[in-house]
């Protein structure tokens, strides 16, 4: 599959075709893929593909869904970033199979979803997604929700990407060299479309930071760190598609920046 094209073309789906089923062979293929997906942090995540009717799973903003994907993992350092990375990997592969998804950290009954996967007190289940075939038309509630969160708008490059310090925008040479890869990050999905990632380029190192907003710390996890996992996923796929070798590391460069939290570093070789 061409990850760049899947990233560019994917949009959230909240209205599903209730008359079109996912056949059992494809469901098994999805389960097998989920069992083998990995993340740069090397953390273990357990994934579930559950029938919504059987487990009484639903959401007031979703219409026509028949299945949900849920995941759980231990509460530990970098758990949210790893979770975001892996679920986006699953989402992109579902897109290649012509299946729709949408990231959900709220707007569903957590207690029912957590019970369905027997979530333990030392585990987290940050997000879920319904899956299915996209309906021919959006529901009214989906149209209103997309308008409310400005789903089709994104911040500009100058708001997200910097060089050497956070007062200096990327210059034209860097934009020309890395534009396609950074664009994959810019258009990534995020909670309420806040786009909390900020990237600082210094020599051959890309430092990823989180620009925090209030109201995203929930039930022992940070939703915006999940967004950073998605951004890392897109960036790494951009490098892979272009054949650029890299190393992933967590080594805080200790730049003095207020309101930004260091997340990870990508080093180009």
N, C-alpha and C positions, 0 to 999 in steps of 0.2 A: 504494500500500500504506500501511497505518497502522503506522508504525514503533513507536509506543508499544505497540500491542497485540502486535506481533511480539516486542518486547523482553520484555514481561511474560509471554508464553506460551511462549517458547523454553526448552527444556531440552536438555542434552547427550544425544546418542544414541550408544550404543556397540554396540548390537545391531541389525543391519540385516536386512531381508527379502531373502535371497539369491535368491529366485524372482521378484522384481519388478525389472525393468530400467528404467533411465532412457532414454527414447527419444532418437534421434539429434538430432531437432529441438530438444528441450529442452537437450541437451548443448551444442549450438551457441549457444543463447540464453544459457546460463551463461557460455560462453567469451567471447561478445561483451560481456556485462556486465563480466566481470573485466577485459577490456582497456580499459574506460573508467572504472573506479572511481578516485577521487582521495582525497587526504588534505590536511589543513590546512597541512602543512609543505611541500607542493609537491614531495615527493620521488618518484622513479620506482621502481616495484616491478613486476617481471615475474611474472605468474601462470601456473600450469600446471594443467590438468585431466588427470590421468593414469589409465589403466586399471591397476588393481592387479595383475591377472594378467600383463599384458604386461610390466610393469616389476618384477614380483616384490616388490611393496610390501605390507607387512602390519604388524600390531601384535598383541602377545599379549593386549591388553585390548579388541580390537575383533573383532566376529564378523559375518560375512556381507557385508562391504563389497566394492564392485567398483571404486570410484574414490576417488582422493585429490586434494585441492587443495593445491598447494605454491606458495610464492612465494620469490623471491630479490631482493636489492637490495645496493647498495654499502654497506660499512661506513662510516657517517658520522654526524654529530651528529643526534640525534632519529630515527635509523633505526627503532629499536624502536617508538617511539610511532606513527610513520607506518604501520608494518607492522600493529600491533594495530588501528589505526583502520580500515585498508582491509580486513583479513581479517574484522573484525566486520561491516563493511558487506556483504561477500559472504555471510557466515553469515546475516544477517538477511534478505537477499533470497532465499536458499535456503529459509529457514523459510517465507517467503510462498509458495514453490512446493511446500510440503509435503515438503521434503527435510530429513533430519536431518543433524546435524554434531556434532563435538565438538573442542574445542581440544586440541592435543597438542604439548607442548614436549619430551616425553620418551616413554618406553615404545614406542619404535620404533627401527629400525636407521638411524641418521643417515647412515652411509656409503652405504647403498643409495639412500636418498631424495636425498641430495646428488648422487650419480652420475647419477640419473635426470634431473636438471635441469642437469647440467654446471656445478655450483657452482664458482666461481673462488675463489682464495685471498683476494681483496679483497671477497668477497661474504658475506652471511649468509642463512641460511634458518631463522629462529627457530622457527616453528611450522608445523604442517600440520593438515589436517582430512580425515577420511574423509567421503564424502557418499553418501546413498542413502535409500531409504524405510525408515522405522522398522518393525522387526519387531513382531508382535503381543505378544510377551512379551520381557522383559529376560532376558539370559543370567545365570547365577549369578555369573559373574565381574563383570558390570556392577553387579549388586546389591551385591556385596561392596565394589566400588570406590567406589560412591556413598556407602555407609555409612562407609567409611574416611576419605573426605575431607569428610564432613558436607556433601554437595552441596546439600542442601535448607535449610541454615541460613545466616543472614546476620547481620553485626554490626548494631547499632542505630544510629539517626541520631546519637545523642550521641557515638558512637565515631568518627564519620567527618566530621561537618560542624561548622564553627565560625564565629564572627563576631569580626572585629577582631584577635583573638589566639587562640592554641591552648589557652587556659585558659577560654575563654568559649564556651558552646554557642549555637547559633542560637536566637533568641527565638521566641515563638509567632507574631508577625507575619511574620517571615521564613519560618518553617515553612509557614504558611498560603499565602504567596505562591509559594514555590518547591518545595513538598512533592512535587508530581507529577514534576517534573524531577529532583530529587535522588533520588527513589525509583528512577528508572531507572538511576542510577549505583549505588545501594546494592545492587540485585539483579544487577548485571553479573557475568559469569563472570570468574574469575581463577585463576591457578595454585594448585593445592591449596586453593582457596577462601580465600586469605589476605586478599583485599580490601585491597591496599596503598594505595589512594587516600585522600587527606585533602584536603578542600576548605575554604578560608578565604574568607569573604565580607567584603569591606571596601567600603562604599558600593555602587557598581555593578560591582565587580570580583570575580570568582571566581578565586582562585588555587588551582591544582592542585599537590599535592605527593605524593611517594612515600614511604611508610613502609617502609623496607627490612627484609627478613628475610634471614637467612643461607641460602646454598645456591641462589640463583637467578641467579648469574652463570655463564653457560655458553658455551663456544666463541666468545668474543668478543662476547657480547650479554647484556643484562639482561632476563630473562623478566618481571620485575615492571614494567618500563617498557612492555612490550607490554600488560600489564593496564591501565596508565594510558591507552594509546591506545584501548582498549575503553571505558573510563570517559568519555573525551572524546567518543567517538562517540555514546554514549548521551545525554550532556548536550546536545550540539549538536542531536541529533534531537529532544530534548524542547523545546528553544527553537524549532526550526523548526515543530514541530507546533502550538505555541501562538502562532506568528506574532511571536516576540520577536526583534528585530534585535540583532546582536552583532558584535563584532570579536574576532579571535583574535590573540594576540601572545605573544611570549616576551620578557619583561622582568622579571627577578627583583626583587621588592620588598625583598629582603634582610631579611626578618623573621628574628630570631635564634631558630632552632628546632633543637634537637638531634635527630638521627636522622631528619630529614625532608629530602628533596631536592626543590627547586623543579622543576616540569615545564613549566607553561604558564599563561596567563591568558585568561579569557573576560571581555570587557567588554560590559556591556549598554548599548545606546544609548538 
